[in-house]
Structures are given as C-alpha cells and as structure tokens.
Amino acid sequence: MLATVTVRYSVEREYQIHPPQEAILRMAGDAARNWLDEQFEALECEPTNPVGKILLLDQLLDIARYGGEPHFRAADAWAHSFAAAALAVRRTPTVLVDIGAWSVS
C-alpha cells in the first residue's frame, strides 16, 4: 500500500507526498516526534494554544505552514521527512494536513 501525505494550502495548492518505506521506518518510535520537535524549534513556530501547550496536530500544521510550500511543491527530502513523521505519529497510511481549514485528518 502506498503511504500518502497530502498538504493542502488551498483548493488550488495541494501537494501529495509519497515517502519511501525506508523513510517511514526511520521514523519509528520516538524518531518522528523528535524530528517534529526539532523542526518546530528550528522554524521558530509559535504555539497556537494560549496556554503554550503544543499539541501534536498543531505542531504538524505549524511545521507545514512555517516550513513552506516550496518544499512540498518540489517534494524534496525535507517534505519526505515531514510526510514520514506525519504518517508515523498518526499511525495511518494516509494523512491530510489542511493548512486553510487548520485540520489534520
């Protein structure tokens, strides 16, 4: 089964990333959460929760937003790492990160 992460900025700007299986396997255990934490900090994302708690879904949305559309458009190594991490933490073969609707499903 082909694992897919779709990152949607708008109806016209939607990108599907299919990370290789080995990238997904590298994100096993704590590796995915650690990668997301590192990216959240490196991109200087601002917590959206007023009490400062960083929820995993908000973290995925913020990293996709702050990381930038060019990564997903190019389907570069960073986009594949993001997709592998999203698949690992969501534990599903497909993930939709919808920036416009601010939702992950």
Buried (B, 14 or more C-beta within 10 A) or exposed (E): EEBBBBBBBEEEEBBBBEBEEEBBEBBEEEBBBEBBBEBBEEBEBEBBEEEEEBEBBBBBBBBBBBBEBEBBEEBEEBBBBBBBBBBBBBEEEBBBBBBEEEEBE
